[in-house]
């Protein structure tokens, strides 16, 4: 593994204005990002977290996928974020991972945020991919997924090195956001990078930002606070390997299968 430079983009997103959001994000990238390996955008970065059933959805050959390919090529870096995708009669909150070669991998959000009716507007994903990029093995999550440790649990063989979590995480639950990012890093002996937005959305919800990168010991190595811009950190391959060797808690993990039963 080589070291990995990751850039988190944090900003206020115009409500339901896909073209304006793409232009805004492109401007931020142009003014704050130089060289990087991976760019992480917020959840629903084109339309925001709209709670209406009519939220804008694109397809996999739409303008945003084309834009992400263009950005990936321009920066010679992978770019990642979620948008609303319609496919075969279903709608998904889909994380897209686009590389400079134009390859698009994806992950559909597993846990849908019922407190704003997301489960009524989108279909849940059932596939848990590990994405390989520049020798790093990456586990994608989306926002509310962060609350469910079994879904993102690393195995005894440590099958991933980094969690990516784009989010629209409101300010009243900011403490949970920061705590869960650190918890997922420590329990899985992996780096965790989470990107959140700032400002107020069309639901009148406030967002505090605090996009951050956490190392496998739970130490915060990047925190964007409430600032707008692109923020870059370097993930160290030697630090990850050394910490896992020094503190191999995964070797004592419980092996289990999930099941349910009713007692008479």
DRENFIPA-507944 format. One record per residue (C-alpha): residue number from 1; y, x, z; residue in one letter. Coordinates in steps of 0.02 Angstrom, whole numbers. Example, Ala and Ser with C-alpha at 12.3 -4.5 7.8 and 13.67 -1.06 7.14 Angstrom:
! DRENFIPA-507944
<site 1 <-225 615 390> 'a'>
<site 2 <-53 684 357> 's'>
//
This chain:
! DRENFIPA-507944
<site 1 <0 0 0> 'x'>
<site 2 <178 52 -36> 'x'>
<site 3 <327 -2 67> 'x'>
<site 4 <399 -169 12> 'x'>
<site 5 <583 -212 0> 'x'>
<site 6 <612 -398 30> 'x'>
<site 7 <776 -491 5> 'x'>
<site 8 <813 -657 90> 'x'>
<site 9 <946 -769 13> 'x'>
<site 10 <1037 -884 135> 'x'>
<site 11 <1175 -1004 84> 'x'>
<site 12 <1241 -1182 90> 'x'>
<site 13 <1162 -1281 -52> 'x'>
<site 14 <1253 -1418 -149> 'x'>
<site 15 <1164 -1585 -129> 'x'>
<site 16 <1058 -1637 -279> 'x'>
<site 17 <1144 -1518 -402> 'x'>
<site 18 <1008 -1410 -477> 'x'>
<site 19 <1118 -1320 -604> 'x'>
<site 20 <1254 -1284 -475> 'x'>
<site 21 <1125 -1215 -354> 'x'>
<site 22 <1049 -1101 -484> 'x'>
<site 23 <1223 -1036 -528> 'x'>
<site 24 <1265 -1011 -344> 'x'>
<site 25 <1105 -917 -307> 'x'>
<site 26 <1125 -810 -462> 'x'>
<site 27 <1300 -762 -405> 'x'>
<site 28 <1237 -714 -232> 'x'>
<site 29 <1099 -609 -308> 'x'>
<site 30 <1223 -524 -424> 'x'>
<site 31 <1343 -478 -283> 'x'>
<site 32 <1225 -436 -139> 'x'>
<site 33 <1057 -378 -209> 'x'>
<site 34 <1032 -209 -291> 'x'>
<site 35 <851 -154 -299> 'x'>
<site 36 <713 -252 -215> 'x'>
<site 37 <530 -297 -236> 'x'>
<site 38 <534 -478 -181> 'x'>
<site 39 <670 -612 -171> 'x'>
<site 40 <643 -761 -55> 'x'>
<site 41 <747 -919 -83> 'x'>
<site 42 <756 -1072 33> 'x'>
<site 43 <648 -1226 24> 'x'>
<site 44 <703 -1353 -108> 'x'>
<site 45 <835 -1232 -169> 'x'>
<site 46 <883 -1339 -319> 'x'>
<site 47 <900 -1512 -241> 'x'>
<site 48 <895 -1489 -50> 'x'>
<site 49 <780 -1587 65> 'x'>
<site 50 <820 -1761 -2> 'x'>
<site 51 <736 -1902 94> 'x'>
<site 52 <748 -2028 -49> 'x'>
<site 53 <603 -2071 -162> 'x'>
<site 54 <711 -2030 -312> 'x'>
<site 55 <735 -1846 -272> 'x'>
<site 56 <747 -1740 -429> 'x'>
<site 57 <578 -1670 -484> 'x'>
<site 58 <545 -1550 -628> 'x'>
<site 59 <387 -1495 -715> 'x'>
<site 60 <312 -1322 -732> 'x'>
<site 61 <399 -1295 -899> 'x'>
<site 62 <569 -1351 -834> 'x'>
<site 63 <736 -1263 -819> 'x'>
<site 64 <709 -1194 -644> 'x'>
<site 65 <544 -1109 -686> 'x'>
<site 66 <628 -1032 -838> 'x'>
<site 67 <773 -975 -727> 'x'>
<site 68 <655 -896 -602> 'x'>
<site 69 <569 -800 -742> 'x'>
<site 70 <740 -739 -799> 'x'>
<site 71 <788 -682 -623> 'x'>
<site 72 <620 -596 -596> 'x'>
<site 73 <640 -501 -758> 'x'>
<site 74 <821 -456 -723> 'x'>
<site 75 <783 -384 -551> 'x'>
<site 76 <608 -322 -591> 'x'>
<site 77 <554 -410 -433> 'x'>
<site 78 <453 -562 -386> 'x'>
<site 79 <555 -716 -341> 'x'>
<site 80 <495 -855 -229> 'x'>
<site 81 <557 -1025 -167> 'x'>
<site 82 <510 -1209 -174> 'x'>
<site 83 <564 -1351 -288> 'x'>
<site 84 <504 -1529 -316> 'x'>
<site 85 <371 -1531 -452> 'x'>
<site 86 <292 -1680 -538> 'x'>
<site 87 <118 -1655 -608> 'x'>
<site 88 <-18 -1776 -664> 'x'>
<site 89 <67 -1924 -581> 'x'>
<site 90 <93 -1834 -415> 'x'>
<site 91 <245 -1750 -338> 'x'>
<site 92 <234 -1589 -238> 'x'>
<site 93 <348 -1481 -133> 'x'>
<site 94 <290 -1328 -227> 'x'>
<site 95 <317 -1146 -185> 'x'>
<site 96 <332 -1043 -344> 'x'>
<site 97 <299 -856 -346> 'x'>
<site 98 <361 -784 -511> 'x'>
<site 99 <340 -603 -565> 'x'>
<site 100 <437 -500 -694> 'x'>
<site 101 <293 -519 -816> 'x'>
<site 102 <322 -707 -814> 'x'>
<site 103 <167 -751 -716> 'x'>
<site 104 <188 -902 -601> 'x'>
<site 105 <79 -928 -449> 'x'>
<site 106 <104 -1077 -336> 'x'>
<site 107 <65 -1157 -167> 'x'>
<site 108 <91 -1341 -128> 'x'>
<site 109 <156 -1377 46> 'x'>
<site 110 <11 -1429 156> 'x'>
<site 111 <100 -1510 304> 'x'>
<site 112 <229 -1638 251> 'x'>
<site 113 <372 -1676 371> 'x'>
<site 114 <341 -1857 417> 'x'>
<site 115 <495 -1868 529> 'x'>
<site 116 <597 -1879 367> 'x'>
<site 117 <462 -1969 268> 'x'>
<site 118 <409 -1821 162> 'x'>
<site 119 <228 -1881 170> 'x'>
<site 120 <282 -2041 79> 'x'>
<site 121 <369 -1949 -63> 'x'>
<site 122 <253 -1802 -96> 'x'>
<site 123 <69 -1762 -103> 'x'>
<site 124 <-3 -1634 15> 'x'>
<site 125 <-77 -1472 -50> 'x'>
<site 126 <-256 -1424 -9> 'x'>
<site 127 <-265 -1246 -77> 'x'>
<site 128 <-226 -1092 26> 'x'>
<site 129 <-196 -945 -94> 'x'>
<site 130 <-170 -763 -51> 'x'>
<site 131 <-49 -688 -176> 'x'>
<site 132 <-60 -502 -215> 'x'>
<site 133 <102 -414 -258> 'x'>
<site 134 <132 -226 -263> 'x'>
<site 135 <-20 -193 -154> 'x'>
<site 136 <35 -321 -23> 'x'>
<site 137 <-69 -476 13> 'x'>
<site 138 <45 -624 43> 'x'>
<site 139 <12 -791 129> 'x'>
<site 140 <136 -926 71> 'x'>
<site 141 <192 -1063 189> 'x'>
<site 142 <330 -1193 177> 'x'>
<site 143 <441 -1242 325> 'x'>
<site 144 <341 -1368 432> 'x'>
<site 145 <179 -1271 393> 'x'>
<site 146 <244 -1142 517> 'x'>
<site 147 <198 -1258 662> 'x'>
<site 148 <12 -1257 620> 'x'>
<site 149 <-69 -1091 669> 'x'>
<site 150 <-245 -1136 615> 'x'>
<site 151 <-190 -1161 435> 'x'>
<site 152 <-112 -988 425> 'x'>
<site 153 <-231 -893 538> 'x'>
<site 154 <-275 -718 482> 'x'>
<site 155 <-460 -681 483> 'x'>
<site 156 <-557 -544 572> 'x'>
<site 157 <-547 -442 412> 'x'>
<site 158 <-357 -466 404> 'x'>
<site 159 <-348 -542 231> 'x'>
<site 160 <-157 -543 218> 'x'>
<site 161 <-11 -431 267> 'x'>
<site 162 <143 -541 249> 'x'>
<site 163 <187 -725 274> 'x'>
<site 164 <327 -798 166> 'x'>
<site 165 <407 -957 231> 'x'>
<site 166 <553 -1038 137> 'x'>
<site 167 <627 -1178 242> 'x'>
<site 168 <758 -1312 270> 'x'>
<site 169 <749 -1303 461> 'x'>
<site 170 <887 -1402 550> 'x'>
<site 171 <996 -1323 683> 'x'>
<site 172 <938 -1435 828> 'x'>
<site 173 <766 -1355 814> 'x'>
<site 174 <828 -1178 782> 'x'>
<site 175 <743 -1114 940> 'x'>
<site 176 <575 -1173 873> 'x'>
<site 177 <609 -1090 704> 'x'>
<site 178 <643 -921 782> 'x'>
<site 179 <500 -934 907> 'x'>
<site 180 <370 -987 779> 'x'>
<site 181 <416 -849 657> 'x'>
<site 182 <385 -721 795> 'x'>
<site 183 <227 -807 855> 'x'>
<site 184 <148 -812 681> 'x'>
<site 185 <185 -626 660> 'x'>
<site 186 <110 -575 828> 'x'>
<site 187 <-47 -681 821> 'x'>
<site 188 <-87 -631 641> 'x'>
<site 189 <-39 -446 650> 'x'>
<site 190 <69 -468 497> 'x'>
<site 191 <249 -464 441> 'x'>
<site 192 <334 -634 428> 'x'>
<site 193 <487 -673 321> 'x'>
<site 194 <573 -842 334> 'x'>
<site 195 <725 -900 235> 'x'>
<site 196 <828 -1047 293> 'x'>
<site 197 <990 -1126 231> 'x'>
<site 198 <1158 -1151 317> 'x'>
<site 199 <1289 -1288 313> 'x'>
<site 200 <1270 -1478 313> 'x'>
<site 201 <1160 -1575 192> 'x'>
<site 202 <1169 -1750 118> 'x'>
<site 203 <1072 -1818 266> 'x'>
<site 204 <1214 -1757 379> 'x'>
<site 205 <1097 -1627 456> 'x'>
<site 206 <1165 -1458 509> 'x'>
<site 207 <1074 -1295 472> 'x'>
<site 208 <1099 -1135 572> 'x'>
<site 209 <1018 -1010 453> 'x'>
<site 210 <939 -869 552> 'x'>
<site 211 <835 -814 404> 'x'>
<site 212 <737 -668 470> 'x'>
<site 213 <600 -539 449> 'x'>
<site 214 <484 -505 596> 'x'>
<site 215 <363 -360 612> 'x'>
<site 216 <182 -377 673> 'x'>
<site 217 <232 -339 853> 'x'>
<site 218 <356 -483 853> 'x'>
<site 219 <512 -374 836> 'x'>
<site 220 <650 -445 727> 'x'>
<site 221 <698 -316 596> 'x'>
<site 222 <819 -427 500> 'x'>
<site 223 <918 -580 556> 'x'>
<site 224 <1048 -655 438> 'x'>
<site 225 <1127 -759 577> 'x'>
<site 226 <1239 -893 503> 'x'>
<site 227 <1300 -781 361> 'x'>
<site 228 <1294 -819 175> 'x'>
<site 229 <1222 -689 57> 'x'>
<site 230 <1070 -586 15> 'x'>
<site 231 <994 -482 154> 'x'>
<site 232 <866 -344 123> 'x'>
<site 233 <737 -263 236> 'x'>
<site 234 <599 -137 203> 'x'>
<site 235 <423 -176 262> 'x'>
<site 236 <333 -18 312> 'x'>
<site 237 <152 4 260> 'x'>
<site 238 <127 143 388> 'x'>
<site 239 <199 38 529> 'x'>
<site 240 <84 -108 485> 'x'>
<site 241 <-71 1 476> 'x'>
<site 242 <-26 96 634> 'x'>
<site 243 <7 -60 736> 'x'>
<site 244 <-157 -140 680> 'x'>
<site 245 <-250 18 729> 'x'>
<site 246 <-161 31 896> 'x'>
<site 247 <-179 -154 939> 'x'>
<site 248 <-334 -224 848> 'x'>
<site 249 <-331 -396 930> 'x'>
<site 250 <-408 -473 774> 'x'>
<site 251 <-575 -393 821> 'x'>
<site 252 <-583 -508 973> 'x'>
<site 253 <-536 -668 883> 'x'>
<site 254 <-646 -822 900> 'x'>
<site 255 <-748 -878 752> 'x'>
<site 256 <-747 -1067 739> 'x'>
<site 257 <-759 -1215 621> 'x'>
<site 258 <-648 -1367 636> 'x'>
<site 259 <-740 -1530 666> 'x'>
<site 260 <-710 -1696 752> 'x'>
<site 261 <-821 -1818 844> 'x'>
<site 262 <-804 -1976 946> 'x'>
<site 263 <-883 -1989 1117> 'x'>
<site 264 <-965 -2154 1163> 'x'>
//
